[in-house]
Amino acid sequence: MIKKLLIVMILCLSSGLYAKNSMSKSTYNTLTKAQEFIQKDKLTKAKVILEELLKKDKNAYEKSFIYQTLANIYISTSKYDKVEDAYEKIVKLNAFEEKSIHQVKLSLAKVYLSNEKYKESIHLSKELLNSKFIKKSDIYENLILAYYYNKDYKNSIKFSQNYFSNNKHNQIKESWYKIYYSSYVELKDYKNAIKVMKKMVKLFNTKEEYWVQLASLYQQENQLKKSLSTLELAYKNNILTKKDNILYFVNILLQNGVYKKSAQLLTKAVDEKMVKEDKKIFEIIVSSYINSKQINLAIKKLSSSEFAKNAKFQMILANLYYNKQNYEKSIKIINSMRTKKNSKLDGEKKILKALCYYELDNKSQSIKTLQQIVNNPYHKRKARNILKQLRS
């Protein structure tokens, strides 16, 4: 943004004509020659001519035009420290008419900003607030940036508000909204940040990052329903397209307990290759199916996925079949599981197996299975209690 301001400055300064008033004919001719070299991009030759001209006895008005021309060369070569020096000299000479001096001061304030001299930029910009020649909006822009980069966010907000009230919303560029919003975020003033971001979402409604930032701000303020509705609207309008943002939407759905939609969204994202299914994504889908009581879909996922082959997920699958009263299938899965003897998982699967046999009226096999884990450090009490009930 700073460089963009400087481009405007170049155009303003290079458009000035060399008047003969208070300027000798020889100086005028030399400046014209230097200007011709600049137009031909022969900057070194132009610079030599101008530096030689400065060594001669010239009045303040002539010197001001020489420094202005040199400044244009320095801008073209991005030597902003020398641009700064040239403008400071023009201001000190004070030979131009008041309007031109004010324009040079504004340009100097912008150069200070580019050179990270924020306090100097602020001081000079505030001097110009009462100028009848400079547009208030140009001064506000400089003050907004200078205060922002100097980490004085409160004053950056103050002049942002002045700037916004001084311009029509459709004339304000997106970058100024970003600075305004960021200032509130830096101050952790999320309520006002939300107000600005809501406006940004309305004005720039195809920008995915703004919808996500608004949702994140609502989440920060513990307004999870608003966070969810923001993302739902963005998704409905096909604005959410990035993997991380889809996953963020899933996370907000889960936080709001919307498990069915979470599973649908993630499954669709995987099918459309927006999101690559890995173990974590697989777990979220299975968990969402189970929490939304979509047991058949959970079983189908656990029966077909490469990520469901370990004992942990086989145990989940066996439990699901048990809850659906398909005890034979549950036993079959348990028998295929390999677990370490006397481990926690080993105890869990044998208790489930015993319960399956009990439901199948095979009391003897149920007792036999429980006897295998009466010494399991994790489940011995539970196993003994069930055995006691079965033998009574």
LINCOR-V830167 format. One record per helix or strand of 3 or more residues. SS is the DSSP state (hx for helix, st for strand). FROM is the first residue (numbers start at 1). TO is the last residue. If there is no record, write none. Layout:
BEGIN
SS | FROM | TO
SS | FROM | TO
END
This chain:
BEGIN
hx | 2 | 14
hx | 25 | 39
hx | 43 | 54
hx | 60 | 76
hx | 80 | 93
hx | 98 | 114
hx | 118 | 130
hx | 136 | 149
hx | 153 | 166
hx | 169 | 171
hx | 174 | 186
hx | 190 | 203
hx | 208 | 220
hx | 224 | 236
hx | 243 | 255
hx | 259 | 271
hx | 279 | 291
hx | 295 | 304
hx | 306 | 308
hx | 311 | 323
hx | 327 | 336
hx | 344 | 359
hx | 363 | 371
hx | 380 | 391
END
